């Protein structure tokens, strides 16, 4: 029927269906924004995790150097 009544006149959608469609549209937009924020947060977590991994490697190397220097030059 595609929005036409049997007599050929255009049918107006009921207020409830218009409300449902607009509500769904709002929810979909909110979910899109939420997904975008989640992606941004996920990227930030990954960057922080990578920085921590690099720091651990640096700390590990510096600890090894301290131990090496300590045993190389006993006082």
Secondary structure, DSSP 8 states (H G I E B T S, - for coil): -TTB-TTS-B----HHHHHHHHHHHHHHHHHHHHHHHHHHHHHHHHHHHHHHHHHHHHHHHHHHHHHHHHHHS--
